[in-house]
Amino acid sequence: MSVWLPTAPCTPAACLEPAGPSVAVPRAVLRLAAVTALMLAGIALCPLGGRLPAGWVRRWCRAVVRAAGVRIRLTGAAPAEGGVLLVANHVSWLDVPLLAAVRPARMLAKSEIRRWPVAGRLAARGGTLFIERDRLRALPETVARIGTALRGGAAVAVFPEGSTWCGRARGHFRRAVFQAALDARAPVQPVRLSYRGAGEGAATAAAFVGDDTLFASLWRVASARGLMAEVEVRPLIPAGRHHDRRTLARAAGEWPAASHTEWVHFPQKGTRDGHTTTLRGACVHVHGNASGHVHGNAAGDHHPDRRGARTDRTDRHGGVADEARPPPQALRPGV
């Protein structure tokens, strides 16, 4: 694996909540069957390509999400025509149809997705731009392909964090893909994706992180009761407002503080092979300027208290301040 490959500290053990209210097994099976049927229908219609009305594509994308038992709350709207770079935070495989429901677009995806059953074939036929994430030399060519698509009037959808996060904490937007928007003089459309359960707080049932398997994630979503996806289309960033990719990426990734500072990943001390060491980390809930010092012997066993670093200071990596910086895996330099 390349040293520059984007990673996130989120893992199923550290971040995923215990199963909440769930539907009966037969109903979950029916949901998965409905999703599969819609995906196969999408593959069959792919040869029609751009001849399908955008409204039909958006409705199909919403149908896939709803078939999985997930309700959708959409606010705002993206430009209906012209080249635009859609960028969003990345939590789940559900993010793809949700983003396409905002504006049908060519997706940028890791090359491994091409090998996924059903979804891989659909992605390939749908004009997905695949990137080999472990080959740094392939990045300039990928940026050039995105720029060409934008200049041709297409929408391109990207998840600039480079990896999925649990939906509570999140990563920073890496800046490489924003060069394509600058080169093509195309606007950037930020979109915020979040998931909520039966309660009011953020839910992790939809998260597809770490060593989680696709089937486990599919079953968790299909089994969940009351899961809702919230899609917030943020203000458009017009072409020419920012003149370098660093400031453009920062502007696209800036959200109101209350929307993403409630949960942070803290390095966690624990015992491994008889020695005290720093484990991968835990997802910890903090309030306001309170601190969260993590104790525990396992990634999911944590007890925040009021000691330690202040959480109202963030660094350029999108993580917490130096005293409570996320694990090094999450802080590799952007490209």
N, C-alpha and C positions, 0 to 999 in steps of 0.2 A: 504493500500500500504506500502511495506517495506521501511524503511528509507534509505536503501542502493541502492534502485532501481535507475539505471541510468536515468537521464532526461536531456532534453536540453531546453534552454530558448526560442527556436524558436516557434512561433505561426503564424497562418495565418494572424492575424491582424498586427503583428509586422513585418513580413518578406515578405509576398507575395506581389509582385507588382500588380498594377491594370492590368486587362486583356490587353494584347498587341494585335498585329495583329492576327486575328482568321480566321478559315476556315468557310465555310457555314455549317449550322446545319446538313443537310443531309450527308455531307462528314464526319463530326465528328461521326455521328451515324454509318456510314459504317465502320469507323475505329474501333469503339468499337465492332461492330459485327465481324470484322475480328480477333480482339484480342480474343474474346470469342471462335470463331471457332478453332483457333490455340490452345487455352488452352484445349478445349475438346478433340482435336486430341492428345494432349500430355497425357491426362489422359488415353485415349484408348491405347496408346503405352507403358504406364508405366509398365505393366506386363512383357514386354521384358527386362526391367532393363538394366543391364550391357551388354547385347548382342547387344544393339544399338551402332554403331560406334560413337566415340566421335565427329567426323566431322559432323555427322547428328545432334547431340544434339546442337552443336555450331550454325549450320545454323538455326535450329528451334528457338533458343533463339534470334538470330538476327532478324528472321522473326517476332517474337512477338513484339519486340521493333519498328521495321519499320512499322508494321501494325498499331501501335498507332500513326504513323505520325512523328516518331523521327528518324533522321538520326544518324549514328554512325561513329565516328572517333576513330579508334583503333591504338595505337602505342605500340610496344614492344610485347613480347611473354613470356608466362609462361612455365615451364617444362611440356612436354607432357606426361611424365610417372612418377610413383613413388609418395610416400606420400609427400604432401606439404600443408602447411597452407596458404590459400589465405586470406588476410585481406584488407579491403577497408573502406573508409569513407562511411557514410550512409546518403542519401538524399531522396530517393524515392523507391517505389515498383519496379521501373524500374531497380534498382541496381541489383536485383536478376538475371534476365535474362542476364544483361550486364556482370556480373561477371562469369556466367556460359558460356558465349560466349568466355571468356578468357581461361577457363579450366573447363569442366564439373566437378562438385564437389557436395558433400553432404553439404547441407546448415545447419547452426545453426540458429534457428529461435525461437521466443517467442511462447509459447504454444497457444496463442490466434489465431495465423494464421491458426491453424488446423480447426477453425470454420468458416473461410472465405469461401464464396461461390466459387465454381470451383477451385480457387487457393489453398484453404486449402486441398482439396482432392488430387490435383496434388502434393503438397508439401509432404503430407504423403506417397503417393505411390512412390515418387522419393527418398525416403531414408533420408528425412530431420531429423536432430537431434533437437528435441524440448526441450526447457528449460523453466522451470517455474521461471520467472525472479523475482518474489516476494518471492521466497523461497531460502534463502541463503544456507540452508543445502543441497540443490540439486546441488550446484555448483561443489563440488569435484567429484561427480558421473558424471556430464556432462563433466568435464575436462578429466576424465578417459576414457569416451566413445570416445571423440575426439582423445585422444592419441592412443587408440586401432585401430581406423580407419586409422590414419596416419601410424602406424606400419604395417598395412595390405596393404599399398601401395595406399590408397585412397587419393584424394584431399578433403579437408574440407574448406568451405568458411565461413568466420565470419566477422561481422561488429563490431569491438571492441569498438566503441564509445558507444554502448549499446542503442542508440536512434537516431532517424533521426534529422538532422540539415537542415537548409534551403539551404545549398550549397554555401553560401557566407562566413559566419563564420563557424567554425567547432569545434568539441570537441576533447579531447585527447583520445588516445587509452588506454582503461583499460587493465590491465595486466594479468588477470586470465587465459584467453584462451591461452596465450603464454606459460604457463606452460606445456600444452599438447605437443607443439612443442619441448620443451626442453626434456621432458620425452621420447618422441618418437625419438629424434635425427633427427627431420625433418626440412627441410628448410622452410623459411617464404617468401611468395611472396606478397609484398605490391602492391596495385593497387589504383590509384587515379581516382575517378569518379567526373565529373563535367558536368554541363549543360549550354548551351548557346542558346540565342534566335536569332532573326533576326539580332540584333546588335552584337558587339564584347564582351560585358560584360556578367557576369554570370546571368543566368535566374533562376527565382524561380518557374516557371510554373510547373516543375516536382516535386517540394518539397512536401512531405507528412508529415506534422509536426503538433504537438500539437493536438488540438481537430478537426483537419480536418477529413472529412469522406472519405472512400475509393471511393465512387461514385463521390464525388466532385473532388477528385484528378484525377480520371480516365477521367472525362469530361474535366477538365482543360488541361490535356495533349492532349487528342484527338482533342480539339478545337484549340490548339495553332498552329500557322504558323511559320515554319522555326526553330523548336526546334531541337537542336543537342546535343547528348550525347558524351562526350569525355572520352575515357577510356585509361589511361596511365599506362602501366605495368612498374613498377619501378624496379630497380636492385634487383635481388634475394639476400636474406640474407642466406648464407649457414649455415647448422647445425654446431654448435660448435663455431660460431663467438662470440656469447654472452652467458654468463654463468648464468644469472639470468633474470627472466621475466621482471623486471623493465627496464633494459637497452635494452632488446630485443623489448619491446613495444615502447620505446622511439625511437629506431632506425627505426622501421617499420612506425612510424607516422611522421617522419621528412621529410618534403617536402621543396623545395625552398621557401624562405620567400615570394616572390611575388605571390605565388600560393594561399596563404590563409590569409594574413594579411591585405588585402585591405578592408575587412568588419569585423566589430567586434560588439558584443552585449554589450551595455552600460546599466547600471541601469538607470531608467528614473523616474524623479519626476513628480507627477501628483496629481490631486485632486480626492479623493474618500470619499463619505459621508461627504463632507465639510471639510476634513482634508487633508493636504499635506502628501503624502506617496510615497514610491518607488514602481512603477509599475513593471510588469514582465520584461520590457526592450524593446529596439528597435534595429534593425539592421542598423548600421550606416556606411557610407562610409568614410574612412579616407585616407589621402595621406601621404606617407613617414613617417616622424616623427611628423607630425601634430597631434594635439589632437582633440578629439571630445567631447564637453560637450553638453549633450542632454537636450533640453527643450521641453515641450509639455504636453498636458493633456490627450493624448491617445497613445496607443502603436504604432500606425502608424503615429503619428504626431510628427515629430522630426526635429530639426534644428541644426545640428552640427556647432560649432564655433571653434575658435582656442584656447580656454582656457581648462584647466583641465589636466588630466594625459597624460604622453607621451605614445604613442601606440607602440613604438619600443621595449618595455620591456615586456616580457611574463613571466608568472609564470608556475609552474609545472603542473597546471591544463589545460594548453593549452589556457587559457583566457588572458585577458589583465592584466596589473600591478595592485597592490592593490588599487590604487586610482580610477581605473575604472574596478573593478572586475565584471564579470557577476553575475547574481542573484545567491543566495545560492543554488537554486535547481540544478544548473549545476555543483556545486563544491563538491558534496558528494564524500567521499574517494573512490578510486578504490579498487578493490578486487584482 
